[in-house]
Amino acid sequence: MRNRKTCFLTGVTFIALFALLTLLIMTIDVRPVGQNGTNIGFATFNTGFHALTGANMTLYTITDWLGLVPIFICMIFGGVGLLQLIKRKSLFKVDKDIIILGIYYIIVIMAYLIFEMIPVGYRPIPIEGVMEASYPSSTTLLVLSVMPTLVEQAGRRLSDDLINKLITIFAVLFSLFMVIGRLISGVHWFTDIVGSVLLSIGLYYLYKGCVLSCRKRGIRGDGSYGVWRKSVGTEK
């Protein structure tokens, strides 16, 4: 109960911080220093940091392609849910945490689409000659929203401690590389990355709070299902 409340409180706090940052970006030191004279909040700091890093299109391309990794992870869990649906012949018999995970991924996508349709700012440089919305960084948002769910779901469903540790190490190192890579590649303003970090942490903890609230009876006290095969249909 305490863990659940802590998750919800943490999630709401970070969402509030993201909303506050968004408001500040739209009001503090806003100057037309972006592409084609577009306004940028925290202009002095953002332009100064961008001048320091410059633009590294090779690093941008690498992190862009690696952005497919979290998408692949989403597809894996989508496949788990589909297999359960086929074998159990009812959506209500699909593991609740998998359903919540699917809803969570949809919310992450919706957050991205909202800021694409209502841009707060544009990238420091054009991408293939096109001005693109910059805040928050969509790749950073996707990575930091999905990779923690990989660790959480693996810990819940896999009984092998070594594999769980390897998955955790991979998720942490991959996330760090992607965040730092997007930051220094020069295709985003510094505040774009910070906004994505705040939003992704907030959304993840709300997701985790929902999972803790909807745990199925019969799951061990640590939340583990024991083995992965149970998640794809053998568990009733």
C-alpha positions in Angstrom: 0.0 0.0 0.0 2.8 2.4 0.9 4.7 1.6 -2.3 1.7 2.2 -4.4 1.0 5.6 -2.8 4.7 6.5 -3.1 4.6 5.7 -6.8 1.5 7.8 -7.5 2.9 10.7 -5.5 6.2 10.5 -7.3 4.4 10.3 -10.7 2.2 13.3 -10.0 5.2 15.3 -8.7 7.2 14.8 -11.8 4.3 15.5 -14.1 3.8 18.7 -12.2 7.5 19.6 -12.6 7.2 18.9 -16.3 4.1 21.2 -16.6 6.0 23.9 -14.6 9.0 23.6 -16.9 6.8 23.8 -19.9 5.2 27.0 -18.6 8.7 28.5 -17.8 10.0 27.7 -21.2 7.1 29.6 -22.7 7.6 32.7 -20.5 11.3 33.1 -19.4 13.9 34.6 -21.7 11.9 33.9 -24.8 13.7 35.2 -27.9 13.4 34.6 -31.6 16.8 32.8 -31.9 15.5 29.5 -33.3 15.1 28.4 -36.9 13.6 31.1 -39.1 13.3 33.4 -36.1 11.1 31.0 -34.0 10.9 31.7 -30.3 13.0 29.7 -27.8 12.6 29.8 -24.0 15.6 30.0 -21.8 17.2 31.3 -24.9 20.6 32.4 -23.4 21.2 29.1 -21.8 19.9 26.9 -24.6 21.8 28.7 -27.3 24.9 28.8 -25.2 24.8 25.0 -24.6 24.1 24.4 -28.3 27.0 26.5 -29.3 29.2 24.4 -26.9 28.1 21.0 -28.3 27.5 21.9 -32.0 25.7 19.5 -34.2 26.9 15.9 -34.6 24.7 14.3 -37.3 26.5 10.9 -37.0 25.5 10.7 -33.3 22.0 11.8 -34.2 21.7 9.1 -36.8 23.0 6.4 -34.4 20.6 7.4 -31.7 17.8 7.8 -34.2 18.2 4.2 -35.3 18.6 2.9 -31.8 15.2 4.5 -31.1 13.8 1.4 -32.7 14.9 -0.7 -29.7 12.2 0.6 -27.4 9.7 0.2 -30.2 10.8 -3.5 -30.6 10.3 -3.9 -26.8 6.8 -2.5 -27.1 6.1 -5.0 -29.9 7.4 -7.9 -27.7 5.0 -7.1 -24.9 2.2 -6.5 -27.4 2.9 -10.0 -28.6 2.7 -11.4 -25.1 -0.7 -9.8 -24.6 -1.9 -11.1 -28.0 -0.8 -14.6 -27.2 -2.6 -14.5 -23.9 -5.7 -13.2 -25.6 -5.6 -16.0 -28.2 -5.0 -18.8 -25.7 -7.4 -17.5 -23.0 -10.0 -16.3 -25.5 -11.0 -13.3 -23.4 -9.5 -9.8 -22.9 -10.5 -10.0 -19.2 -8.2 -13.0 -18.8 -5.1 -11.2 -20.1 -2.8 -10.3 -17.2 -3.9 -6.9 -15.8 -0.3 -5.6 -15.8 0.0 -6.3 -19.5 -3.2 -4.4 -20.2 -2.0 -1.5 -18.1 1.3 -1.6 -19.9 -0.5 -1.4 -23.3 -2.6 1.6 -22.0 0.6 3.2 -20.7 2.4 2.9 -24.1 -0.7 4.5 -25.8 -0.5 7.4 -23.3 3.2 7.9 -24.1 2.4 8.0 -27.8 -0.4 10.4 -27.2 1.9 12.7 -25.3 4.3 12.7 -28.2 1.5 13.5 -30.7 0.1 16.3 -28.6 3.5 18.2 -28.6 3.9 17.4 -32.3 0.6 19.1 -33.1 1.1 22.0 -30.6 4.9 22.7 -30.8 6.4 24.5 -27.8 9.6 25.0 -29.8 11.6 23.8 -32.8 14.9 22.0 -33.2 18.1 24.1 -33.3 18.8 22.8 -36.8 16.6 21.5 -39.6 16.4 17.7 -40.2 16.7 16.9 -43.9 15.7 20.5 -44.6 12.5 20.3 -42.4 11.7 22.2 -39.3 10.6 19.7 -36.6 9.0 20.2 -33.2 11.7 19.9 -30.5 10.0 19.8 -27.1 10.1 17.4 -25.4 12.6 15.1 -27.1 10.4 12.2 -28.5 13.3 9.7 -28.7 14.3 10.5 -25.1 10.7 10.2 -24.0 10.3 6.9 -25.7 13.5 5.4 -24.3 13.0 6.5 -20.7 9.3 5.5 -20.7 9.9 2.0 -22.2 13.2 0.8 -20.8 12.1 0.9 -17.1 9.1 -1.2 -18.0 11.4 -3.8 -19.5 13.2 -4.1 -16.2 10.0 -4.1 -14.2 8.3 -6.7 -16.3 11.4 -8.9 -16.5 11.7 -8.8 -12.7 8.1 -9.8 -12.4 8.1 -12.6 -14.9 11.7 -14.1 -15.0 13.0 -16.2 -12.2 16.7 -16.1 -13.3 18.5 -13.5 -11.2 21.4 -13.3 -13.6 19.3 -12.6 -16.6 17.4 -9.9 -14.6 20.7 -8.3 -13.7 21.9 -8.3 -17.3 18.6 -6.8 -18.5 18.8 -4.1 -15.8 22.4 -3.3 -16.8 21.5 -3.1 -20.4 18.5 -0.9 -19.8 20.5 1.5 -17.7 23.5 1.8 -20.0 21.3 2.0 -23.1 19.2 4.8 -21.5 22.3 6.8 -20.4 23.8 6.5 -23.9 20.6 7.6 -25.6 20.0 10.6 -23.3 23.5 11.8 -23.5 23.7 11.1 -27.2 20.6 13.1 -27.9 21.8 15.9 -25.7 25.2 16.3 -27.3 24.2 15.5 -30.9 22.9 19.1 -31.1 19.5 18.3 -32.6 17.7 19.4 -29.4 17.8 22.2 -26.9 18.9 21.3 -23.4 15.5 22.0 -22.0 14.0 19.5 -24.5 15.9 16.7 -22.9 15.1 17.8 -19.4 11.4 18.0 -20.2 11.4 14.4 -21.6 13.2 13.1 -18.5 10.6 14.7 -16.2 7.6 13.6 -18.2 8.9 10.0 -18.7 9.6 9.5 -15.0 6.2 10.9 -14.1 4.4 8.6 -16.5 6.4 5.6 -15.5 5.6 5.9 -11.8 1.9 6.4 -12.5 2.1 3.2 -14.5 3.9 1.4 -11.7 1.4 2.7 -9.2 -1.5 1.3 -11.3 0.2 -2.1 -11.6 0.7 -2.3 -7.8 -3.0 -1.4 -7.4 -4.2 -4.1 -9.8 -1.9 -7.0 -8.8 -3.6 -10.3 -9.4 -4.2 -12.7 -6.4 -1.8 -15.6 -6.4 1.3 -13.5 -7.4 4.1 -14.0 -5.0 4.8 -11.2 -2.5 7.7 -9.9 -4.7 5.4 -9.5 -7.6 7.1 -12.2 -9.6 5.3 -14.7 -11.9 8.2 -17.0 -11.6 8.9 -17.9 -15.3 8.3 -16.1 -18.6 6.3 -18.9 -20.1 3.5 -18.2 -17.7 3.0 -14.8 -19.2 2.2 -16.1 -22.6 -0.7 -18.3 -21.7 0.0 -21.2 -19.3 -0.9 -19.2 -16.2 -4.6 -19.2 -15.4 
